[in-house]
Amino acid sequence: APARIAVTGLAVMGSNLARNLARHGYRVAVHNRSHARTEALIADHGHEGDFVPARTLEELVASLQTPRQIIIMVKAGAPTDAVIDELVPLLEPGDMVIDGGNAHYADTRRREAALKEAGLHFVGAGISGGEEGALNGPSIMPGGSKESYRHLGPVLEDIAAKVDDVACCVHVGPDGAGHFVKMVHNGIEYADMQLIAEAYDLLHRVGGLAPAEVAEVFRGWNTGDLESYLVEITAEVLGHVDAATGAALVDVIADEAEQKGTGRWTVQEALELGVPVTGIAEAVFARSLSGRAGQRQAVRAAFGSADVVGGATDSLVEDVRQALYASKVVAYAQGFDQMRAASAEYGWDLDLGAMATIWRGGCIIRARFLDRIREAYDKDPELASLLVDDYFRDAVRSAEEAWRRVAVKAVTAGVPAPGFVSALAYYDGLRSERLPASLIQGLRDFFGAHTYRRTDREGSFHTLWSGDRSQVDA
Ligand code: NBP
């Protein structure tokens, strides 16, 4: 019998996805550029289900029922294009090519348009959850045509993570929508991790708590509003003792955070769209700063490092918890704003509540909190900001004093908390009656005759700064 679906690219993600499909009873055709990987998959896991190994893409294509569905799981970028170029001449109109890699959404838009010319469906599907998710149920964010989703949706929903029996997979929107949403997911993940790291740093350096003690704090937090995968594994990492030295492992790991680039992409796109995603930007920059070893050493030599203050109190722990929660609300509010802006820009018609729903399981940012976001958008799909939803408004209001105390403590102690502090500035920026943007407009008009608008009259105006300083219509 022909295979139901195919996977090409059998490194860790592709082979686990193929196994996931097979374990759900699908006959899966599998292929990899170097055949050894295909053989290894069959040898190690062939007994788990119904695999059809293929030595070439021709064989793979020939083994499939029509319309064909082929998932590409290779390295993002040029390798993905290489596979698509080789595959397209072998396919027939109506066939579906699914890219499950971490593609940039602009590449996905380009590929979708090109394949449409050939009568093919190209589906850029964001897949989150790493290797464990790919095997046991990832969060899946497929873009592409509605028609392709009619064929693919049932399979993808089958293999996706489930929360309360709801699959963490939904048709996100046309062309690059799926990969865009996956990108923002990763950006939010950066912000979330940065905020968690700042909370740890404050409890450690201002509160004087040892990593194992902070691990206990996080374990406690994971039973409340902050319950999430990242908070749960923070307790695991902080509690881990290095076998070689007997020290906390976190004290032995080099403090230079690396990045593969999806956080940077999120910020770059936010700059293009004009959406302030300060939480994600601070997280990306904090990683960059951590990696500037030479500069850090030079500045530390010149100024010294802040001393540990010590003397953690229950109130500090509770303040940091509230600051973390409020800052997290801001980071998510910004990420959802960015998705809304992109949806308007590209005509995607994104259902923001559905995005929160499919992130509840399978992916790195899965959290109790996402139910609240879904509820907020269910109540009002046009919500101006997550911050104004009743639940989040109350949460931020009740956290506000603690949040400010933590920001003051961090600044006073000399412990960097760019995530907490910039989230607070964002909140204060949005709620200000008047912003000094009026002064910026005045300055722009002064040096560049860029004109300004007035609060009391329609139109554009210019002041004759170098003349008699009278105002003229521009
Ligand atoms: P890699 O990103 O390490 O890619 C290795 C695969 O790409 C191998 O199958 C390799 O074939 C194939 N490949 C390359 Br490289 N160049 C090729 C070419 N020119 N033509 C054909 N095949 C080529 O694999 P991965 O870590 O499994 O990730 C797969 C995708 O999933 C990536 O886009 C990644 O960003 C994404 N992703 C990864 C994770 C994760 O946690 N790792 C999570 C979510 C998404 P070979 O065996 O012949 O060299």
Residues whose N, C-alpha, C, O or C-beta is under 5 A from the ligand:
A	BS01	NBP	G9 L10 A11 V12 M13 G14 R33 S34 R37 M73 V74 K75 A76 P79 A82 V83 G100 G101 N102 I127 G130 E131
